Amino acid sequence: MSDGPAAPPGAGTGAGPPRSDRPVPALRLGRHRIDPPVVLAPMAGVTNVAFRRLCREFAPGGLFTCEMVTARALIERHPKTLRMITFDRDERPRSLQLYGVDPAVVADAVRMVVDEGLADHLDLNFGCPVPKVTRRGGGAALPWRRRLFAGVVRAAVGAAAPAGVPVTVKLRLGIDDDHLTYRTAGRIAADVGAAAVTLHARTLQQGYAGPVDLPAIAELKRSLPIPVLGNGNIWEAADALRMVAATGVDGVVIGRGCLGRPWLFADLASAFAGGTGRTLPALGEVATTMLRHAGFLVEWMGDEARGCADFRKHIAWYLKGFPVGGDLRRRLAMVSSLAELGELLGALDPRVPFPEPQLGEPRGRTGASARVILPAGWLDDTECADVPDMDDPLPLVEGRSAPGTGSHERFPPM
């Protein structure tokens, strides 16, 4: 049982300069005006205060979402979770993504956000393909259980409504090609009051591999009375413009494309305003951005060694395609202070131009299909509203997958 077959897939290519015949209008989410209509996807271990601050400098009017947090951990006030939902003083709107499978727990978490003024916008994650989430029926697995999905979204919308906090929903196409859910889930989300829907146009089984299904995004946009945003394979501003032109979406969500390239948001802002600018920083400008990013991390963490250690994972993304020797890369990967980072970056030739062959190239995880792991019997009844037991071990059913694809990165896009 499914929504029916997916339309033929389409994909961005990153080729050509970004051009738009007319500006892409601002996105309205409740009382918030998002202009340009560009959203930073939550990425675990990446979209913290420091990275969001850097990205906001390039497109101040966009929406920049913090790392995903679980509803249960939030209401139990886990210190790490509370740390993850901190925001800069001037960060508006403050965007928070929640993950949960129990309508009552999600409602409690949203009431906490509302009562304590913790965020201005809430997104619900039904797109995560990571096995530790789907094995409990969460993430991209949950929309298959239509009544449970409706209950979670309705509970969040109801709890957020008194404060006027808009709730949006992130979806995938479905579990696999035989179990598509995006059409029904999109209609349900709109019917129970979601302010917008984002579609990552791949199935759970696809993970982050292969093309995205642009016709499916276009279909969802045509069928819903609320804004629809598109996600997947946006590596350059030109990809975003092609997605908008092909689907009519109201905005785009950016994940892996901005890893090591926060200036992508400047390109997007220019392109959506009708410009043709493209940021191609020389190596010296990239090094300056790297130092600022590391400095923001140190400031946020309050510890220089921890901040520099956290920054290490960004180094390969920033320097991708630049002619930087292996020895220097290894030394950068072990940096432990801002002074050391500055000294090593100072050894680079600042005149080296941006490696244009890298434009349009994938970043972050792009490997083979994901493992599909679901609770036993999960696919038996799409109308089941039973809440999965998050405490007791569950028997599992492993779906079709490519061999050797069980690992996952620590920074899955929203």
C-alpha positions as MATLAB code, in Angstrom:
seq = 'MSDGPAAPPGAGTGAGPPRSDRPVPALRLGRHRIDPPVVLAPMAGVTNVAFRRLCREFAPGGLFTCEMVTARALIERHPKTLRMITFDRDERPRSLQLYGVDPAVVADAVRMVVDEGLADHLDLNFGCPVPKVTRRGGGAALPWRRRLFAGVVRAAVGAAAPAGVPVTVKLRLGIDDDHLTYRTAGRIAADVGAAAVTLHARTLQQGYAGPVDLPAIAELKRSLPIPVLGNGNIWEAADALRMVAATGVDGVVIGRGCLGRPWLFADLASAFAGGTGRTLPALGEVATTMLRHAGFLVEWMGDEARGCADFRKHIAWYLKGFPVGGDLRRRLAMVSSLAELGELLGALDPRVPFPEPQLGEPRGRTGASARVILPAGWLDDTECADVPDMDDPLPLVEGRSAPGTGSHERFPPM';
ca = [
       0.000    0.000    0.000;
       1.448    3.368   -0.943;
       0.691    6.767   -2.401;
       1.460    5.368   -5.860;
       4.530    5.408   -8.124;
       6.914    8.332   -8.099;
       7.338   10.495  -11.158;
      10.608   10.281  -13.138;
      13.475   11.821  -11.149;
      15.249   15.083  -11.846;
      18.392   16.600  -10.353;
      20.429   19.768  -10.080;
      23.767   19.922  -11.848;
      25.511   23.018  -10.535;
      26.368   24.031  -14.105;
      26.110   27.569  -15.402;
      25.804   30.924  -13.655;
      22.741   31.532  -11.471;
      20.105   33.478  -13.366;
      16.469   34.274  -12.671;
      13.960   36.010  -14.916;
      12.348   37.588  -11.848;
      13.053   37.716   -8.111;
      11.816   34.812   -5.987;
       9.330   36.285   -3.486;
       9.772   36.156    0.267;
       8.371   33.233    2.234;
       5.783   33.842    4.955;
       5.759   31.567    8.001;
       3.204   32.961   10.380;
       4.340   36.468   11.277;
       7.855   35.816    9.981;
       9.056   37.014    6.582;
      11.900   34.911    5.200;
      13.733   36.800    2.455;
      15.494   35.240    0.659;
      13.290   32.135    1.062;
      16.281   29.980    1.949;
      16.513   27.672    4.967;
      19.618   26.146    6.530;
      18.853   22.497    7.264;
      19.630   21.166   10.732;
      22.851   19.126   10.700;
      23.992   17.420   13.877;
      27.343   18.697   15.059;
      27.340   21.450   12.416;
      24.472   23.946   12.669;
      25.343   25.270   16.106;
      25.411   28.940   17.086;
      28.840   29.483   15.512;
      28.020   28.091   12.074;
      24.619   29.772   11.971;
      26.201   33.122   12.852;
      28.623   32.743    9.962;
      25.898   31.766    7.488;
      23.579   34.578    8.632;
      26.235   37.132    7.747;
      25.894   36.110    4.097;
      22.065   36.153    3.965;
      20.659   37.863    7.069;
      17.031   37.428    6.017;
      17.131   33.630    5.656;
      16.032   31.023    8.183;
      18.821   29.181    9.981;
      17.764   26.124   11.974;
      19.639   24.750   14.960;
      20.546   21.089   15.392;
      17.660   18.637   15.703;
      16.695   17.755   19.288;
      14.408   15.048   20.607;
      11.177   16.084   22.276;
      11.761   13.761   25.216;
      15.278   15.042   25.895;
      13.983   18.601   25.773;
      11.236   18.130   28.366;
      13.662   16.174   30.554;
      16.007   19.160   30.269;
      19.095   17.237   29.318;
      21.983   19.732   29.586;
      23.396   18.848   26.156;
      19.981   19.349   24.543;
      19.454   22.699   26.244;
      22.914   23.725   25.045;
      22.011   22.755   21.463;
      18.998   25.091   21.374;
      20.857   28.246   22.374;
      20.717   31.186   19.966;
      22.557   34.451   19.417;
      20.878   37.476   20.960;
      20.183   39.007   17.555;
      19.112   35.744   15.905;
      15.548   36.087   14.600;
      13.539   34.122   13.913;
      14.985   31.445   16.173;
      14.331   28.145   14.417;
      14.272   24.799   16.223;
      13.701   21.305   14.840;
      12.054   18.620   17.001;
      11.963   14.870   16.588;
       9.369   12.738   18.371;
       6.975    9.833   17.875;
       4.526   10.388   20.751;
       1.934   13.145   20.298;
       1.721   13.771   24.047;
       5.485   14.116   24.447;
       5.768   16.347   21.386;
       2.952   18.551   22.717;
       4.715   18.870   26.078;
       7.956   19.830   24.338;
       6.227   22.457   22.196;
       4.444   23.902   25.239;
       7.828   24.185   26.946;
       9.231   26.027   23.922;
       6.236   28.348   23.852;
       5.962   28.975   27.604;
       9.678   29.697   27.992;
      10.075   31.613   24.729;
      12.785   29.266   23.474;
      12.122   29.603   19.719;
      10.051   31.520   17.157;
       9.601   28.678   14.649;
       9.339   24.912   15.013;
      10.033   22.256   12.402;
       9.071   18.598   12.856;
      11.484   16.026   11.472;
       9.925   13.236    9.436;
      12.821   13.016    7.003;
      15.707   11.481    8.946;
      16.854    8.143    7.427;
      19.333    7.183   10.162;
      18.722    3.617   11.439;
      18.815    4.560   15.135;
      15.800    6.825   14.426;
      13.816    4.693   11.970;
      14.269    1.516   14.031;
      11.910    3.143   16.559;
       9.444    4.228   13.893;
      10.693    7.808   13.835;
      11.974   10.125   11.145;
      11.142    9.074    7.600;
       9.435    5.899    8.849;
       6.683    7.650   10.802;
       4.489    9.071    7.985;
       3.629    5.484    6.958;
       1.485    5.347   10.107;
      -0.934    8.030    8.948;
      -2.997    8.407   12.115;
       0.088    8.557   14.320;
       1.698   11.094   11.982;
      -1.456   13.225   12.059;
      -1.519   13.004   15.849;
       2.062   14.235   16.216;
       1.620   17.172   13.837;
      -1.785   18.126   15.277;
      -0.393   18.049   18.821;
       2.528   20.315   17.903;
       0.349   22.785   15.998;
      -2.162   22.947   18.832;
       0.478   23.554   21.474;
       2.202   26.244   19.395;
      -0.935   28.084   18.263;
      -1.556   30.220   21.411;
       1.830   31.915   20.946;
       1.530   32.227   17.173;
       4.587   30.016   16.639;
       4.415   28.446   13.150;
       5.032   24.708   12.847;
       6.447   23.253    9.651;
       7.017   19.650    8.595;
       9.941   17.954    6.832;
       9.149   14.879    4.720;
      10.770   12.397    2.370;
       9.083   10.667   -0.551;
       8.485    7.612    1.601;
      10.225    4.505    2.867;
      11.035    3.089   -0.572;
       9.494    3.110   -4.040;
       6.810    0.645   -2.910;
       5.886    2.603    0.214;
       5.533    6.267   -0.760;
       3.952    8.636    1.740;
       4.587   12.234    0.681;
       1.230   12.884   -0.958;
      -0.879   11.720    1.973;
       1.487   13.156    4.599;
       1.523   16.530    2.858;
      -2.273   16.675    2.807;
      -2.495   15.659    6.456;
       0.063   18.273    7.504;
      -1.849   20.999    5.691;
      -5.195   19.841    7.068;
      -4.060   19.931   10.707;
      -2.509   23.384   10.444;
       1.155   23.086    9.442;
       2.484   26.401    8.087;
       4.613   24.789    5.353;
       5.998   21.458    4.180;
       9.534   20.679    3.020;
      10.082   17.700    0.737;
      13.479   16.052    0.504;
      12.714   14.302   -2.758;
      14.361   10.977   -1.997;
      13.080    7.921   -0.159;
      14.402    6.676    3.157;
      16.063    3.835    1.249;
      17.899    6.284   -1.024;
      19.463    8.091    1.922;
      21.462   10.925    0.362;
      22.366    9.074   -2.847;
      21.212    9.600   -6.393;
      19.009   12.197   -8.070;
      16.109   14.011   -6.447;
      12.590   13.689   -7.817;
      11.743   17.199   -8.993;
       8.384   16.169  -10.492;
       7.317   14.874   -7.069;
       8.151   18.242   -5.516;
       6.164   19.990   -8.254;
       3.219   17.661   -7.678;
       3.199   18.341   -3.947;
       3.423   22.089   -4.549;
       0.418   21.977   -6.889;
      -1.654   19.907   -4.480;
      -1.217   21.820   -1.214;
      -2.687   25.159   -0.082;
       0.376   25.953    2.047;
       3.960   26.794    1.044;
       6.150   23.908   -0.120;
       9.946   23.990    0.041;
      12.326   21.766   -1.902;
      15.411   19.978   -0.617;
      18.086   17.788   -2.142;
      21.121   18.169   -4.449;
      21.388   21.945   -4.172;
      25.114   22.539   -4.477;
      24.998   25.959   -6.164;
      22.566   28.862   -6.479;
      21.872   27.733  -10.045;
      20.582   24.415   -8.680;
      18.168   26.269   -6.417;
      16.894   28.402   -9.306;
      16.399   25.315  -11.449;
      14.438   23.665   -8.653;
      12.211   26.732   -8.274;
      11.673   26.965  -12.043;
      10.927   23.246  -12.422;
       8.641   22.865   -9.399;
       7.251   26.262   -8.406;
       8.338   25.782   -4.802;
       8.192   28.687   -2.392;
      11.758   28.250   -1.143;
      14.662   25.846   -0.754;
      16.365   24.061    2.124;
      20.166   23.808    2.047;
      22.112   21.083    3.814;
      25.394   19.596    2.602;
      25.901   22.247   -0.093;
      27.043   24.828    2.454;
      29.556   22.601    4.257;
      32.808   24.551    4.083;
      31.001   27.119    1.915;
      28.867   29.423    4.084;
      29.101   32.033    1.304;
      26.678   29.862   -0.691;
      23.950   31.806    1.134;
      25.226   35.040   -0.425;
      24.988   33.419   -3.863;
      21.448   32.274   -3.091;
      20.401   35.727   -1.868;
      21.783   37.317   -5.039;
      20.197   34.754   -7.338;
      16.791   34.922   -5.655;
      16.882   38.725   -5.934;
      17.435   38.450   -9.682;
      21.202   38.962   -9.643;
      23.915   36.902  -11.285;
      26.674   37.173   -8.694;
      28.679   34.147   -7.625;
      31.159   34.049   -4.747;
      34.514   32.580   -5.761;
      36.838   33.351   -2.835;
      40.569   32.991   -3.263;
      42.402   30.837   -0.757;
      43.297   33.818    1.432;
      39.615   34.752    1.795;
      38.744   31.138    2.600;
      41.435   31.101    5.288;
      40.003   34.277    6.814;
      36.538   32.692    6.918;
      37.994   29.563    8.513;
      39.616   31.591   11.270;
      36.401   33.469   11.965;
      34.423   30.223   12.080;
      36.894   28.681   14.515;
      36.824   31.844   16.620;
      33.028   31.712   16.814;
      33.223   28.091   17.951;
      35.750   28.941   20.668;
      33.564   31.808   21.846;
      30.425   29.653   21.927;
      32.071   26.696   23.658;
      34.052   28.861   26.054;
      37.092   26.634   25.595;
      39.781   27.161   22.959;
      40.929   23.556   22.727;
      37.362   22.227   22.422;
      36.394   24.855   19.886;
      39.416   24.123   17.699;
      38.853   20.383   17.990;
      35.258   20.831   16.877;
      36.398   22.942   13.937;
      38.663   20.195   12.593;
      35.819   18.419   10.784;
      35.202   21.577    8.717;
      38.771   21.886    7.421;
      38.524   19.346    4.597;
      35.263   20.909    3.406;
      36.748   24.413    3.294;
      39.895   23.300    1.483;
      38.262   20.860   -0.933;
      39.818   21.282   -4.371;
      42.548   23.706   -3.274;
      46.187   22.631   -3.813;
      47.111   22.167   -0.150;
      49.816   19.618    0.602;
      49.134   16.464    2.559;
      51.490   17.371    5.409;
      49.818   20.728    5.959;
      46.381   19.104    5.825;
      47.445   16.599    8.471;
      48.754   19.365   10.720;
      45.556   21.351   10.287;
      43.565   18.249   11.222;
      45.282   18.218   14.612;
      45.080   21.946   15.392;
      44.381   22.785   19.037;
      44.575   26.595   19.275;
      43.573   29.621   17.257;
      47.183   30.778   17.130;
      48.260   27.455   15.674;
      45.406   27.532   13.170;
      46.331   31.067   12.122;
      49.988   30.133   11.706;
      49.194   27.105    9.540;
      46.686   28.979    7.397;
      49.237   31.742    7.030;
      51.473   29.283    5.187;
      48.929   29.070    2.359;
      49.279   31.174   -0.776;
      46.362   33.649   -0.459;
      46.375   34.316   -4.212;
      45.346   30.789   -5.209;
      41.983   31.141   -6.985;
      38.884   29.208   -6.081;
      38.897   25.754   -7.749;
      36.028   26.264  -10.170;
      35.878   22.544  -11.138;
      34.484   22.031   -7.628;
      31.372   24.050   -8.465;
      28.359   21.744   -8.490;
      30.285   18.887   -6.910;
      28.588   17.029   -4.017;
      29.793   17.655   -0.469;
      29.336   15.593    2.662;
      27.847   12.132    2.442;
      26.804   11.057   -1.069;
      27.320    7.296   -0.888;
      25.169    4.301   -1.628;
      21.605    3.719   -0.507;
      20.746    3.636    3.178;
      19.749    0.626    5.235;
      16.025    0.483    5.885;
      15.450   -0.643    9.460;
      11.932   -0.553   10.873;
      10.139   -2.018   13.891;
       8.719   -5.462   13.189;
       5.240   -5.196   11.694;
       5.614   -1.482   10.989;
       4.315   -1.788    7.430;
       1.361   -4.013    8.312;
      -1.174   -1.281    9.112;
      -0.837    2.244    7.797;
      -3.804    3.359    9.967;
      -2.235    2.222   13.233;
      -1.952    5.043   15.793;
      -0.062    3.111   18.485;
       2.956    4.962   19.847;
       6.213    2.986   19.537;
       7.729    2.057   22.883;
      10.949    4.046   23.062;
      12.236    2.313   26.190;
      11.861   -1.423   25.529;
      13.892   -3.206   22.837;
      11.925   -3.765   19.631;
      12.285   -6.622   17.151;
      13.515   -5.189   13.873;
      12.876   -5.736   10.211;
      15.687   -4.833    7.828;
      14.606   -3.804    4.357;
      16.423   -3.908    1.050;
      19.714   -2.069    0.953;
      23.023   -1.982   -0.810;
      25.720   -4.098    0.870;
      27.926   -2.378    3.389;
      25.887    0.800    3.804;
      25.082    0.554    7.493;
      27.230    3.454    8.658;
      25.939    7.008    8.848;
      27.484   10.365    9.336;
      27.084   12.433   12.453;
      25.625   15.307   10.467;
      22.566   14.026    8.555;
      20.659   16.871    6.872;
      17.223   17.627    8.231;
];
